[in-house]
Structure formats: C-alpha cells, structure tokens
Amino acid sequence: MPRTVVTEKTMPLILHELDKWSGKLTWNLFSDRVAKILNEESLSYHALIKYEVIKEAFTLRKKALKEVKENTGPTDATVEMLLKENEVLRAKNAQLERQVTNLQQQFIHWQANLHKMPHVDIVALDSKLNAPLPEVKRR
C-alpha cells in the first residue's frame, strides 16, 4: 500500500511552496519540488492532483503567474523583491479566503443536516458544543 504523503501537516508546506512559486509552473516541476521539500525520493503529480485544494490553488497560481508575465514591471531589485513578497501574500490571502468559504459551506451543510435529524435537541447540542474547555494543568 502506498504511503500517504499529503497530510494535514504537509498540506500547508505544499500550498506555501505553490504560493511562492515563480517562473514556469507545471505539474511535473511542482511535484518534483514538493518531493524535495518533503524529503521524498519522487512524487508523481497524480498524488497531488487528487486533492481539490491543491488542484485549485495550482490553477489559480498558474493563472496569476501568466498575468504577472504579461505585465512587465520595474527593474529595481528592492521593488522586485517587494512585488514578489506582495504576490506571495496575495496568493496566501486568496487561499485563506477559499478555505474560509469552504468551512462556512461545510458548517451550513452540517447545520441543515442536524435540523433534518429526528430527536436531536439543538439547544442541548449547542450547550455541549459551546461548553468551556477543561483547564490544562501544567507543572
């Protein structure tokens, strides 16, 4: 059975690498870079493309890189560095906005399904879900 490479811990690393990508972007180049980051011998793009979050982020990043390529900017090194940092932050922001939207949709879906379930006391469920967490006692 193949080993799972994309996990909750590795997903942010993969998405960050995609956010800061510059130059030509292909699935093969990206999967090779991700393999190096995750200390894997090799990684096929099929292992990455099956995750909708990665696939969507890849498509958006490729589109953004194409738009940047069309707009030629200043040649000052400081300005270029700041523009690149700005581009990384914009990509990260777009990714986080998509994540928030997905989580909101998931919450609405759960809420609608809970209302359909018989014998579910929403008030009791709400009180248990919103109960304070137990205090952590450390040394």
SESENU-337728 format. One record per residue (C-alpha): residue number from 0; residue in three letters; z, y, x. Coordinates in Angstrom, 1 decimal, m for minus. Layout:
BEGIN
     i    aa       pz       py       px
   NUM   ALA        Z        Y        X
...
//
This chain:
BEGIN
     i    aa       pz       py       px
     0   MET      0.0      0.0      0.0
     1   PRO     m1.0      3.4      1.5
     2   ARG      1.7      5.8      2.4
     3   THR      2.2      8.9      0.3
     4   VAL      1.6     12.0      2.4
     5   VAL      1.7     14.7     m0.2
     6   THR      5.3     15.1     m1.4
     7   GLU      7.5     17.9     m2.7
     8   LYS      8.4     18.7      0.9
     9   THR      4.9     18.7      2.3
    10   MET      3.2     20.5     m0.6
    11   PRO      4.4     24.0      0.4
    12   LEU      3.2     23.3      4.0
    13   ILE     m0.2     22.3      2.8
    14   LEU     m0.5     25.3      0.4
    15   HIS      0.7     27.7      3.1
    16   GLU     m1.9     26.4      5.5
    17   LEU     m4.5     27.0      2.9
    18   ASP     m3.2     30.5      2.2
    19   LYS     m3.6     31.5      5.9
    20   TRP     m6.9     29.8      6.4
    21   SER     m9.7     31.9      7.9
    22   GLY    m13.2     31.1      8.8
    23   LYS    m15.3     28.2      7.4
    24   LEU    m13.4     26.1      4.8
    25   THR    m14.5     22.6      4.0
    26   TRP    m12.5     19.7      2.7
    27   ASN    m13.0     17.8      5.9
    28   LEU    m11.9     20.7      8.1
    29   PHE     m8.9     21.3      5.8
    30   SER     m7.9     17.6      5.7
    31   ASP     m8.1     17.4      9.5
    32   ARG     m5.8     20.5      9.9
    33   VAL     m3.3     19.1      7.3
    34   ALA     m3.2     15.8      9.2
    35   LYS     m2.3     17.6     12.4
    36   ILE      0.4     19.6     10.6
    37   LEU      1.9     16.5      9.0
    38   ASN      1.6     14.5     12.3
    39   GLU     m0.7     12.0     10.6
    40   GLU     m3.4     10.2     12.6
    41   SER     m6.0     11.0     10.0
    42   LEU     m6.2     12.1      6.4
    43   SER     m9.1     11.8      4.0
    44   TYR     m9.9     14.7      1.7
    45   HIS     m9.5     12.2     m1.2
    46   ALA     m5.8     12.2     m0.5
    47   LEU     m5.7     15.9     m1.1
    48   ILE     m8.3     16.4     m3.8
    49   LYS     m6.4     14.2     m6.3
    50   TYR     m3.7     16.9     m6.6
    51   GLU     m4.7     19.5     m9.1
    52   VAL     m2.6     22.2     m7.4
    53   ILE     m4.3     21.7     m4.0
    54   LYS     m7.7     21.4     m5.6
    55   GLU     m7.3     24.7     m7.5
    56   ALA     m5.8     26.5     m4.5
    57   PHE     m8.7     25.3     m2.3
    58   THR    m11.3     26.5     m4.7
    59   LEU     m9.7     29.9     m5.1
    60   ARG     m9.2     30.3     m1.3
    61   LYS    m12.8     29.3     m0.7
    62   LYS    m13.9     32.0     m3.2
    63   ALA    m11.6     34.6     m1.6
    64   LEU    m13.0     33.8      1.9
    65   LYS    m16.5     34.2      0.6
    66   GLU    m15.6     37.6     m0.9
    67   VAL    m14.0     38.7      2.4
    68   LYS    m17.0     37.6      4.4
    69   GLU    m19.2     39.8      2.2
    70   ASN    m17.0     42.9      2.7
    71   THR    m17.2     43.9      6.4
    72   GLY    m14.0     45.7      7.4
    73   PRO    m12.8     47.9     10.3
    74   THR    m12.7     46.5     13.9
    75   ASP     m9.3     47.8     14.9
    76   ALA     m7.1     44.8     15.9
    77   THR     m4.0     46.2     14.1
    78   VAL     m5.9     46.9     10.9
    79   GLU     m7.5     43.4     11.1
    80   MET     m4.0     41.8     11.5
    81   LEU     m2.6     43.7      8.6
    82   LEU     m5.6     42.9      6.4
    83   LYS     m5.2     39.2      7.3
    84   GLU     m1.5     39.3      6.5
    85   ASN     m2.3     41.1      3.2
    86   GLU     m4.8     38.4      2.4
    87   VAL     m2.3     35.6      3.1
    88   LEU      0.3     37.3      0.9
    89   ARG     m2.2     37.9     m1.9
    90   ALA     m3.1     34.2     m1.8
    91   LYS      0.6     33.2     m1.8
    92   ASN      1.2     35.5     m4.7
    93   ALA     m1.7     34.1     m6.7
    94   GLN     m0.4     30.6     m6.0
    95   LEU      3.1     31.5     m7.2
    96   GLU      1.7     33.2    m10.4
    97   ARG     m0.2     30.0    m11.2
    98   GLN      2.9     27.9    m10.6
    99   VAL      5.0     30.1    m12.9
   100   THR      2.3     29.9    m15.6
   101   ASN      2.2     26.1    m15.3
   102   LEU      6.0     25.9    m15.5
   103   GLN      6.1     28.1    m18.6
   104   GLN      3.5     26.0    m20.3
   105   GLN      5.5     22.8    m19.4
   106   PHE      8.6     24.4    m20.9
   107   ILE      6.8     25.3    m24.1
   108   HIS      5.4     21.8    m24.3
   109   TRP      8.9     20.3    m23.9
   110   GLN     10.4     22.6    m26.5
   111   ALA      7.7     21.8    m29.0
   112   ASN      8.2     18.0    m28.5
   113   LEU     12.0     18.4    m28.8
   114   HIS     11.6     20.0    m32.2
   115   LYS      9.5     17.1    m33.3
   116   MET     12.1     14.5    m32.4
   117   PRO     14.4     13.3    m35.2
   118   HIS     18.2     13.5    m34.8
   119   VAL     18.1     16.0    m31.9
   120   ASP     20.7     18.7    m32.2
   121   ILE     19.1     21.6    m30.5
   122   VAL     22.4     23.6    m30.4
   123   ALA     24.3     20.7    m28.7
   124   LEU     21.5     20.1    m26.3
   125   ASP     21.3     23.8    m25.4
   126   SER     25.1     24.0    m24.8
   127   LYS     24.9     20.9    m22.5
   128   LEU     21.9     22.2    m20.6
   129   ASN     23.5     25.7    m20.1
   130   ALA     26.9     24.4    m19.1
   131   PRO     28.1     25.7    m15.7
   132   LEU     27.6     23.5    m12.7
   133   PRO     30.7     21.9    m11.2
   134   GLU     32.3     23.8     m8.3
   135   VAL     31.4     22.4     m4.9
   136   LYS     34.5     21.8     m2.8
   137   ARG     33.7     22.1      0.9
   138   ARG     36.1     21.7      3.8
//
